[in-house]
Amino acid sequence: MIKITGYYQLPGQMPQPVDFAELFDTSFMRRYTHYRSFEKFLAGGHFVIKTQADFEALPETQMDAHVRRTTQFPTWKAMLDTATDIYARRQMLSDKVAEVNDRQD
């Protein structure tokens, strides 16, 4: 399995690294794409990605074309932004739940 990371940032906080397997989890991939995992999504585009550098060198025009063909998004940026927003909301919710639990202890 290829480990690809990106970053997300909650308001008022420093950017945090996030593994794309978490960002593009099975729920996201099933809802918005024709694939069950980000790795299968990349394989479906016939991209040869073995390292983070390979992924970062992938031309955005090729990724955009694959995204348009196989997802509900018009561009890679739109897909990434939506996944990041969903992930950040989950993180904020999880932080709030932890805060409430800490207060109850």
matplotlib code that plots the C-alpha trace (Angstrom):
import matplotlib.pyplot as plt

x = [0.0, 1.3, 1.4, 0.6, 0.1, -1.3, -2.2, -5.3, -5.8, -8.5, -9.2, -6.7, -4.4, -1.2, -1.5, -1.6, -0.4, -3.0, -2.7, -4.7, -6.1, -7.8, -8.7, -10.2, -11.7, -13.9, -17.0, -15.9, -14.7, -17.9, -20.1, -18.3, -16.3, -16.4, -13.7, -13.5, -10.0, -7.7, -5.2, -7.7, -8.6, -5.0, -4.6, -7.8, -6.2, -3.2, -0.9, 2.3, 2.6, 5.2, 6.3, 5.1, 7.3, 5.6, 2.3, 3.4, 4.9, 1.6, 0.4, -2.7, -4.3, -4.1, -5.6, -8.3, -9.3, -9.4, -11.4, -14.0, -14.4, -14.7, -16.1, -18.8, -16.1, -15.0, -11.4, -8.8, -8.8, -12.6, -12.3, -9.4, -11.2, -14.4, -12.5, -10.5, -13.6, -15.3, -12.2, -11.7, -15.4, -14.9, -11.8, -13.5, -16.5, -14.1, -12.3, -15.6, -16.7, -13.3, -13.7, -17.2, -15.9, -13.0, -15.4, -17.5, -14.6]
y = [0.0, 3.5, 6.0, 9.5, 12.4, 15.9, 18.6, 20.1, 23.0, 23.8, 27.4, 28.9, 25.9, 24.9, 22.7, 19.0, 16.1, 13.6, 10.2, 10.2, 6.7, 8.6, 11.7, 9.6, 6.9, 4.1, 6.1, 9.1, 7.0, 4.9, 8.0, 10.2, 7.9, 4.5, 3.2, 1.8, 3.2, 6.0, 3.4, 1.8, 5.2, 5.9, 2.4, 3.0, 6.1, 4.0, 6.2, 4.6, 5.9, 4.2, 7.2, 10.6, 12.2, 10.2, 11.4, 15.1, 14.9, 13.7, 16.3, 18.0, 17.9, 14.1, 13.9, 16.3, 14.1, 11.0, 12.8, 14.1, 10.5, 8.6, 10.9, 13.5, 16.3, 18.5, 18.8, 17.2, 20.4, 20.1, 16.5, 17.3, 20.3, 18.3, 15.5, 17.9, 19.8, 16.5, 15.3, 18.6, 18.6, 15.0, 16.1, 19.2, 17.0, 14.4, 17.2, 18.5, 15.0, 14.6, 18.0, 17.0, 13.7, 15.4, 17.7, 14.8, 13.0]
z = [0.0, -0.9, 1.8, 0.5, 2.8, 2.6, 5.0, 6.5, 8.8, 11.3, 12.0, 14.4, 14.3, 12.4, 9.4, 10.3, 8.1, 7.1, 5.4, 2.2, 3.2, 6.1, 4.1, 1.2, 3.5, 2.2, 3.0, 0.9, -2.0, -2.2, -2.0, -4.5, -6.8, -8.6, -6.3, -2.7, -1.9, -3.0, -4.0, -6.4, -7.7, -8.6, -10.2, -12.2, -13.7, -14.7, -12.7, -11.5, -8.0, -5.7, -3.7, -2.4, -5.0, -7.8, -6.6, -6.4, -9.9, -11.4, -13.8, -12.5, -16.0, -16.0, -12.4, -13.4, -16.4, -14.2, -11.6, -14.2, -15.6, -12.4, -9.7, -9.0, -9.1, -12.0, -10.8, -8.5, -6.4, -5.9, -4.8, -2.4, -1.0, -0.3, 1.3, 3.4, 4.6, 5.6, 7.4, 9.2, 10.4, 11.7, 13.5, 15.1, 16.1, 17.6, 19.5, 20.9, 22.0, 23.8, 25.5, 26.8, 28.0, 29.8, 31.5, 32.7, 34.3]

ax = plt.figure().add_subplot(projection="3d")
ax.plot(x, y, z, "-o")
ax.set_aspect("equal")
plt.show()
